[in-house]
Amino acid sequence: MPAPSPYDPSKPSSPDVRRRAFRLLFLCLVATGVGNSMLFAILPPLARDLEVAEVWVGAIYTLSALMFLTMSPVWGALSDRYGRRPMIVFGLSAFSVSTLVFAAGAFAGQAGWLPPLAAIVAMALARTLFGALGSATNPSAQAYVADRTLPAERTAALAGLTSAFGIGGAIGPALAAAFADRIGIVPFMVAVAVIVAFAALAVRLTLPERTPPKEQRRAINPLIQFRFAGDPRLTAFMVYGAAAWLAQAGSLQALAFYVMDRLGEDPQSGLQLAGVALTGGATAIILAQLVVIPYFKMSPRTLMIAGSVLCLVGNLELVIASSYGTIVFGFLLTSFGFGLSRSGFTGGASLAVSPAEQGRAAGLTTATAGVGFLIAPVTGLWLYQVFGPATPFRLNVALAVAAVLVAALHPRIRAAVSPVEGDDPDRPSPV
């Protein structure tokens, strides 16, 4: 893998160049967000159509989440060593291929070419490919932005970037619901794969990458990278992030089933109603990250506390919800809170480490999503199936209480009371 060309401090790129680069990454993450979030609307009705139990849907998420959890820190560390752009291109390309494989498995199951369980296995393997290789995109993109922002502006900049995935999340379920009635789900997935492939090509050809590779002597493997999560500077942010993602992943996986069962809807109607609710939740995340955070300029700690409180209230609403409106309202609150929380722990972790460690830190904060989606099939779908529809949301209430306590009381997070002012003299000049 070729290293980036040497950085010339005498010829830094202009702010306009950096803005264009950030916009390109933003659009790439929007496209991958569409491809990822459409599954939360597609899979529950597809499972009912194939007549497989909810727990098998969980298997699709589990394998993907395990690989995402394992490999995200590795890709983040590799981006420190070889540069951000190669890892971003690789991750986008892998996402495109995995989406095509997923579409092929879904088509084979619906057409009767594969038994239902075999089709589920094919889709699970496709998502495993995404988790293992497509996970290179997010930590590398986050590290790219961290390289090129001052500490005082980094939390807002990372919030803007991660909101791109939320925008894709808002668009994905709505598009999936619309295309289910028109051209069909499989052609829609193929179209998403093609768009992401073009995004990979655009990054390869146009994204500026002149940051010099960092000198790295440590071996790169998952165990060594996860050991970094035990660094006292990061541990509290990692624990908080895992709890936040676990609650969010459990809600995402259970919501469509919850709508169908709580309201007595058939799979097709459930797809439409769940798509609207998921879109609303993703929009709430976008509002939190693109409007509220830049406007109020809250510290990482404030974002973490406020986000957890809103998640607590939203999940309590979901537990007692008895109508479609109350379900949507509860999910909107939890999603808005998650938007604040995610930006808080991501920005706090970035500010806690040195410039040479940005890729590794971004890999670990990204891996917290893998923790959530790895465990959520048990805490979400299994609890849902065995103990009743409201059980996952009761667990989320407990997780939110724990997150509030960590954010309020842990000394490392209490130190993150305001954005760092000024620049780090050891930080490389921005590209």
C-alpha positions in Angstrom: 0.0 0.0 0.0 1.7 3.3 -1.0 2.3 5.9 1.6 1.0 9.4 1.0 3.3 11.9 -0.7 5.4 14.0 1.7 3.7 16.9 3.3 5.3 20.3 2.5 4.7 22.7 5.4 5.5 25.7 3.1 2.6 24.8 0.9 -0.4 24.1 3.1 -3.7 23.8 1.3 -6.3 26.6 1.7 -9.4 26.6 4.0 -11.5 26.3 0.8 -9.6 23.1 -0.1 -10.2 21.7 3.3 -13.9 22.6 3.2 -14.3 20.8 -0.2 -12.5 17.7 1.2 -14.8 17.7 4.3 -17.9 18.0 2.1 -16.7 15.1 -0.1 -16.3 12.9 3.0 -19.7 14.1 4.3 -21.4 12.9 1.1 -19.6 9.6 1.2 -20.8 9.0 4.7 -24.3 10.0 3.7 -24.3 7.3 1.0 -23.0 4.6 3.4 -25.6 5.8 6.0 -28.4 5.2 3.4 -27.1 1.7 2.7 -26.7 0.8 6.4 -30.0 2.3 7.8 -32.2 0.8 5.1 -31.6 -2.6 6.7 -33.5 -1.6 9.9 -36.6 -1.0 7.8 -36.1 -3.9 5.3 -35.1 -6.8 7.5 -38.1 -7.2 9.8 -40.7 -7.4 7.0 -38.2 -9.5 5.0 -37.9 -11.9 7.9 -41.7 -12.1 8.2 -42.0 -12.7 4.5 -39.4 -15.5 4.6 -41.1 -16.8 7.8 -37.9 -16.8 10.0 -37.8 -15.9 13.7 -36.7 -12.5 14.9 -33.6 -14.0 16.5 -32.2 -15.0 13.0 -32.4 -11.3 12.0 -30.2 -10.7 15.0 -27.6 -13.1 13.6 -27.2 -10.8 10.6 -26.3 -7.9 12.9 -24.2 -10.0 15.3 -21.6 -11.2 12.8 -21.3 -7.8 11.2 -21.0 -6.1 14.6 -18.3 -8.6 15.8 -16.1 -7.8 12.8 -16.8 -4.1 13.0 -15.8 -4.1 16.7 -12.7 -6.1 16.0 -11.4 -4.3 12.9 -12.4 -0.6 13.4 -9.4 0.0 15.7 -7.1 -1.8 13.3 -8.2 0.4 10.4 -7.8 3.5 12.5 -4.2 2.5 13.4 -3.5 1.7 9.8 -4.7 5.1 8.8 -2.1 6.6 11.2 0.6 4.5 9.4 -0.4 4.7 5.7 -2.6 7.8 5.5 -6.3 8.4 5.7 -7.3 8.4 2.0 -6.2 4.8 1.2 -8.2 3.5 4.1 -11.3 5.5 3.2 -11.2 4.3 -0.4 -10.8 0.7 0.7 -13.7 0.9 3.2 -16.1 2.4 0.6 -15.2 -0.2 -2.0 -15.8 -3.0 0.5 -19.1 -1.5 1.5 -20.2 -1.4 -2.2 -19.2 -5.1 -2.7 -20.9 -6.2 0.5 -24.2 -4.5 -0.4 -24.2 -6.3 -3.8 -23.7 -9.6 -2.0 -26.5 -8.8 0.4 -28.8 -7.9 -2.4 -28.0 -11.2 -4.1 -28.9 -13.2 -1.0 -32.2 -11.3 -0.5 -33.1 -11.9 -4.1 -32.3 -15.6 -4.0 -34.4 -16.0 -0.8 -37.4 -14.1 -2.2 -37.2 -16.0 -5.5 -37.1 -19.4 -3.8 -33.6 -20.2 -5.1 -32.4 -20.6 -1.5 -34.2 -21.9 1.5 -35.1 -19.0 3.9 -32.5 -19.9 6.5 -29.8 -20.2 3.8 -30.8 -16.7 2.4 -30.4 -15.3 5.9 -27.0 -16.9 6.2 -26.0 -15.3 2.8 -27.1 -11.9 4.0 -25.3 -12.4 7.3 -22.1 -13.2 5.5 -22.5 -10.1 3.3 -22.8 -8.0 6.4 -19.8 -9.7 7.9 -17.8 -8.6 4.9 -19.0 -5.0 5.6 -18.0 -5.3 9.3 -14.6 -6.6 8.5 -13.6 -4.4 5.6 -16.1 -1.6 5.2 -15.3 -0.5 8.8 -12.2 1.2 7.5 -14.2 4.3 6.3 -15.5 5.9 9.5 -12.4 5.9 11.7 -10.2 7.1 8.8 -12.6 9.9 7.9 -12.9 11.0 11.5 -9.1 11.0 11.8 -8.8 13.0 8.6 -11.0 15.7 10.1 -9.2 15.6 13.4 -5.9 16.1 11.6 -7.2 19.3 10.1 -9.1 21.0 12.9 -7.9 23.0 15.9 -8.8 21.5 19.3 -11.3 24.2 20.0 -13.3 23.4 16.9 -12.9 19.7 16.8 -16.0 18.5 18.7 -18.2 20.5 16.4 -16.3 19.4 13.3 -16.6 15.7 14.2 -20.3 16.2 15.0 -20.8 17.6 11.5 -19.0 14.6 10.0 -20.8 12.0 12.0 -24.1 13.7 11.3 -23.6 12.6 7.6 -24.2 9.0 8.6 -27.3 10.3 10.4 -28.5 12.0 7.3 -28.1 8.8 5.4 -29.9 7.1 8.2 -32.8 9.6 7.7 -33.0 9.0 4.0 -32.4 5.2 4.0 -35.6 3.9 5.7 -37.8 6.4 3.8 -36.2 5.4 0.4 -36.4 1.7 1.3 -40.1 2.1 2.1 -40.8 4.0 -1.1 -38.8 1.7 -3.4 -40.4 -1.4 -1.9 -43.6 -0.4 -3.6 -42.0 0.7 -6.9 -38.9 -1.0 -8.2 -38.3 -3.4 -5.3 -35.8 -3.6 -2.5 -33.1 -5.5 -4.4 -32.7 -2.9 -7.3 -32.6 -0.2 -4.6 -29.7 -2.0 -2.9 -27.8 -2.4 -6.2 -28.3 1.4 -6.8 -26.8 2.2 -3.4 -23.8 -0.1 -4.1 -23.1 1.7 -7.4 -23.4 5.2 -5.8 -20.9 4.2 -3.0 -18.5 2.7 -5.7 -18.5 6.1 -7.4 -17.9 7.8 -4.1 -14.8 5.6 -3.6 -13.6 6.7 -7.0 -14.2 10.3 -6.2 -12.2 10.1 -3.0 -9.3 8.3 -4.7 -9.1 11.0 -7.4 -9.9 14.2 -5.6 -9.4 14.0 -1.8 -6.2 15.9 -0.7 -3.9 13.7 1.3 -0.5 15.1 2.1 -0.3 14.3 5.8 3.0 12.4 6.4 2.6 8.9 7.8 3.4 8.6 11.5 6.3 6.6 12.6 4.8 3.4 14.2 6.8 0.7 15.9 4.0 -1.2 17.5 2.4 -4.2 15.8 -1.1 -3.6 14.5 -3.5 -6.3 15.6 -6.9 -6.1 17.4 -5.6 -7.0 20.9 -3.0 -4.4 20.9 -5.4 -1.7 19.6 -8.0 -2.6 22.2 -5.4 -2.4 24.9 -5.4 1.3 24.1 -9.0 1.5 25.3 -7.6 0.9 28.8 -5.6 4.0 28.6 -6.8 6.2 31.6 -7.4 9.1 29.2 -9.9 7.1 27.2 -11.5 4.4 29.3 -14.4 6.4 30.6 -15.3 7.7 27.1 -15.2 4.1 25.8 -17.5 2.8 28.6 -19.9 5.6 28.0 -19.8 5.1 24.2 -20.5 1.4 24.5 -23.5 2.1 26.7 -24.9 4.7 24.4 -24.5 2.5 21.3 -26.0 -0.5 23.1 -29.1 1.4 23.9 -29.3 2.9 20.4 -28.7 -0.4 18.6 -31.3 -2.2 20.7 -33.9 0.4 19.8 -33.1 0.3 16.1 -33.4 -3.4 15.9 -36.6 -3.7 18.0 -38.5 -0.7 16.7 -40.0 -2.1 13.5 -41.1 -5.3 15.3 -42.4 -3.0 18.2 -44.5 -1.0 15.7 -46.0 -4.1 14.1 -46.8 -5.9 17.3 -47.9 -3.0 19.5 -50.2 -1.7 16.8 -51.2 -5.0 15.2 -49.9 -4.1 11.7 -49.0 -6.5 8.9 -45.4 -6.5 7.5 -46.1 -4.1 4.6 -47.8 -1.5 6.7 -45.3 -2.0 9.5 -42.5 -1.3 6.9 -44.2 2.1 6.1 -44.8 3.1 9.7 -41.4 2.0 10.9 -39.7 3.8 8.0 -41.3 7.1 9.0 -40.3 6.6 12.7 -36.7 5.6 11.8 -36.5 8.6 9.5 -37.8 10.9 12.2 -35.2 9.5 14.6 -32.4 10.0 12.2 -33.6 13.6 11.5 -33.4 14.2 15.3 -29.8 13.1 15.3 -29.0 15.4 12.5 -30.7 18.3 14.2 -28.6 17.6 17.4 -25.3 17.4 15.5 -25.7 20.0 12.8 -27.8 22.7 14.6 -27.8 22.4 18.4 -24.1 21.5 18.9 -22.6 24.2 16.7 -25.0 26.8 18.0 -24.7 26.2 21.7 -21.0 25.1 21.6 -21.4 22.8 24.5 -18.5 20.9 26.1 -18.1 17.1 25.6 -19.2 16.5 29.2 -22.3 18.7 28.9 -23.3 16.9 25.7 -22.8 13.5 27.3 -25.0 14.4 30.4 -27.7 16.0 28.3 -27.8 13.2 25.8 -28.1 10.5 28.4 -31.0 12.3 30.2 -32.9 12.6 27.0 -32.3 8.9 26.2 -33.6 8.1 29.7 -36.8 10.1 29.2 -37.4 8.8 25.6 -37.0 5.1 26.6 -39.4 5.6 29.5 -41.9 7.0 27.0 -41.4 3.9 24.7 -42.0 1.5 27.6 -45.5 3.0 28.3 -46.3 3.9 24.6 -49.7 2.6 23.5 -50.1 4.5 20.1 -48.1 5.2 17.1 -47.6 8.9 18.0 -46.2 8.1 21.5 -43.8 5.5 20.0 -42.5 8.0 17.5 -42.2 10.7 20.2 -40.2 8.4 22.5 -37.9 7.4 19.6 -37.4 11.0 18.6 -36.3 11.8 22.2 -33.9 8.9 22.4 -32.4 9.7 19.0 -31.9 13.4 19.7 -30.2 12.4 23.0 -28.0 9.9 21.2 -26.9 12.6 18.7 -25.7 14.8 21.6 -24.1 11.8 23.4 -22.2 10.5 20.4 -20.7 13.8 19.6 -19.8 14.3 23.2 -17.8 11.1 23.7 -16.3 11.2 20.2 -15.0 14.7 20.6 -13.9 14.1 24.2 -11.9 11.1 23.2 -10.2 13.0 20.4 -9.3 15.9 22.6 -7.9 13.5 25.2 -5.1 12.1 23.0 -2.1 13.4 21.0 -2.1 14.2 17.3 -0.2 11.0 16.6 -3.0 8.9 18.3 -6.0 10.3 16.4 -6.5 7.3 14.2 -6.3 4.9 17.0 -8.7 6.9 19.1 -11.1 7.3 16.2 -11.0 3.5 15.6 -11.9 2.8 19.2 -14.8 5.3 19.3 -16.1 3.8 16.1 -15.7 0.3 17.6 -18.2 1.2 20.3 -20.9 1.0 17.6 -19.7 -2.6 17.1 -20.1 -3.3 20.8 -23.7 -2.1 20.7 -24.7 -4.0 17.6 -22.9 -7.1 18.8 -24.8 -7.4 22.0 -28.1 -5.8 20.9 -29.5 -9.0 19.2 -29.5 -10.4 22.8 -30.5 -7.3 24.7 -32.9 -6.2 21.9 -34.4 -9.0 19.8 -33.9 -11.9 22.2 -35.3 -10.0 25.2 -38.1 -8.8 22.9 -39.0 -12.3 21.8 -38.7 -14.0 25.3 -39.8 -11.4 27.8 -42.1 -9.1 25.8 -41.9 -6.0 23.4 -41.2 -3.4 26.1 -38.2 -5.3 27.7 -35.4 -3.8 25.4 -36.6 -0.3 26.3 -36.6 -1.0 30.0 -33.0 -2.1 29.7 -32.2 1.1 27.8 -33.5 3.0 30.8 -31.0 1.3 33.0 -28.2 2.0 30.5 -29.1 5.7 30.4 -29.0 6.0 34.2 -25.5 4.4 34.2 -24.3 6.7 31.4 -25.5 9.8 33.3 -23.6 8.7 36.4 -20.4 8.0 34.4 -20.6 11.4 32.6 -21.4 13.3 35.8 -19.0 11.7 38.2 -15.9 10.3 36.4 -12.9 12.6 36.9 -11.6 12.3 33.3 -15.0 13.3 31.9 -15.5 16.0 34.5 -12.2 17.5 33.2 -13.8 17.8 29.7 -15.8 20.8 30.7 -14.9 23.1 27.8 -13.3 22.8 24.4 -9.5 23.2 24.4 -8.5 26.7 23.4 -5.6 27.3 21.0 -3.6 24.9 19.0 -1.2 22.2 20.0 2.3 23.2 19.0 3.2 19.6 18.2 0.2 19.2 15.9 1.2 18.8 12.2 0.2 21.7 10.0 -3.3 21.1 8.4 -3.5 19.9 4.8 
